[in-house]
Amino acid sequence: MLVAMPKQKPGTSRQDYSTPEDLICAILKRLTITSFRFDFAADKKNTKAKRFWGVADDSLSKPAKTWARMCGEGWGWLNPPFARIGRWAKRCLHAMWKGADIAFLVPAAVGSNWFRDFIWDQPGVKVIFLNGRPSFDGKAPYIKDVMIILFQGSFKDAPFAVEVWSWRAGGNPWTQMLCKDCGKVFDFDQFCPSDLENNSGRCKECNRSHVHRWEKLQ
Ligand SMILES: C[S@@+](CC[C@H](N)C(=O)[O-])C[C@H]1O[C@@H](n2cnc3c(N)ncnc32)[C@H](O)[C@@H]1O
């Protein structure tokens, strides 16, 4: 007997879920950064960077070159509204061609046209399938598998790559960071990289060091 698939209702589900803190911390460690430079889809309450664009700015109305400028030499973050993801994927790809480094969190929709057209086999792109579903509501794991797509404007000739990441299991390049000014060692079993900094990007302990004064310890 054939069973009909339930009808998809794009755009009718909630579109503003915040990325869970445990996943953000794991990604910061993985990218060996203490913060994202820019959040391309956010509001004041859920932004994952000090600077962001929201609905009123309409990120998709800004050219790829402006996206790249917002990332500067750091990483941009994007957890887009999950309706009509293709437009966001396309803009990330074009921004990567202009030099942007962007981490893009989306459902692992490998059967979609946008995955085929803007992600698959694109030099500079790395697809990271998350082993372990994050929880967006703090109650239950998300109903679909998700992936993080790295658009690596700094390595835009790198061969397309795919991997599976057990993101809760650690295995990150850093385990500790040392503030060269006050000597405080932050252990990442207890801290998230973003916990190291205060609002002006200085060490929370001594309020002196800027990020370039941090030493990464293995
Ligand atoms: C899934 S939430 C992600 C929030 C946050 N960046 C995070 O990772 O937790 C998507 C956000 O995109 C915002 N948004 C929707 N359309 C947008 C647009 N065209 N331009 C910029 N932001 C938009 C929504 O208001 C919402 O806050």
Ligand as a Chemical Component Dictionary entry (heavy atoms), coordinates in Angstrom:
data_LIG
# 
_chem_comp.id                   LIG 
_chem_comp.type                 NON-POLYMER 
_chem_comp.pdbx_formal_charge   0 
_chem_comp.three_letter_code    LIG 
# 
loop_
_chem_comp_atom.comp_id 
_chem_comp_atom.atom_id 
_chem_comp_atom.alt_atom_id 
_chem_comp_atom.type_symbol 
_chem_comp_atom.charge 
_chem_comp_atom.model_Cartn_x 
_chem_comp_atom.model_Cartn_y 
_chem_comp_atom.model_Cartn_z 
_chem_comp_atom.pdbx_ordinal 
LIG C1  C1  C 0  16.609 31.365 12.546 1  
LIG S1  S1  S 1  16.747 32.991 13.174 2  
LIG C2  C2  C 0  18.477 33.060 13.556 3  
LIG C3  C3  C 0  18.797 34.036 14.643 4  
LIG C4  C4  C 0  20.257 34.135 15.066 5  
LIG N1  N1  N 0  21.062 34.645 14.013 6  
LIG C5  C5  C 0  20.790 32.810 15.531 7  
LIG O1  O1  O 0  21.616 32.185 14.863 8  
LIG O2  O2  O -1 20.366 32.384 16.599 9  
LIG C6  C6  C 0  16.605 33.958 11.689 10 
LIG C7  C7  C 0  16.587 35.450 11.917 11 
LIG O3  O3  O 0  16.595 36.107 10.648 12 
LIG C8  C8  C 0  15.848 37.282 10.701 13 
LIG N2  N2  N 0  15.473 37.607 9.298  14 
LIG C9  C9  C 0  14.404 37.167 8.583  15 
LIG N3  N3  N 0  14.443 37.664 7.332  16 
LIG C10 C10 C 0  15.547 38.440 7.256  17 
LIG C11 C11 C 0  16.133 39.220 6.235  18 
LIG N4  N4  N 0  15.565 39.299 5.011  19 
LIG N5  N5  N 0  17.289 39.889 6.491  20 
LIG C12 C12 C 0  17.866 39.789 7.708  21 
LIG N6  N6  N 0  17.368 39.061 8.730  22 
LIG C13 C13 C 0  16.219 38.398 8.507  23 
LIG C14 C14 C 0  14.685 36.918 11.619 24 
LIG O4  O4  O 0  14.137 38.057 12.227 25 
LIG C15 C15 C 0  15.359 35.988 12.643 26 
LIG O5  O5  O 0  15.767 36.721 13.775 27 
# 
loop_
_chem_comp_bond.comp_id 
_chem_comp_bond.atom_id_1 
_chem_comp_bond.atom_id_2 
_chem_comp_bond.value_order 
_chem_comp_bond.pdbx_ordinal 
LIG C1  S1  SING 1  
LIG S1  C2  SING 2  
LIG S1  C6  SING 3  
LIG C2  C3  SING 4  
LIG C3  C4  SING 5  
LIG C4  N1  SING 6  
LIG C4  C5  SING 7  
LIG C5  O1  DOUB 8  
LIG C5  O2  SING 9  
LIG C6  C7  SING 10 
LIG C7  O3  SING 11 
LIG C7  C15 SING 12 
LIG O3  C8  SING 13 
LIG C8  N2  SING 14 
LIG C8  C14 SING 15 
LIG N2  C9  SING 16 
LIG N2  C13 SING 17 
LIG C9  N3  DOUB 18 
LIG N3  C10 SING 19 
LIG C10 C11 SING 20 
LIG C10 C13 DOUB 21 
LIG C11 N4  SING 22 
LIG C11 N5  DOUB 23 
LIG N5  C12 SING 24 
LIG C12 N6  DOUB 25 
LIG N6  C13 SING 26 
LIG C14 O4  SING 27 
LIG C14 C15 SING 28 
LIG C15 O5  SING 29 
# 
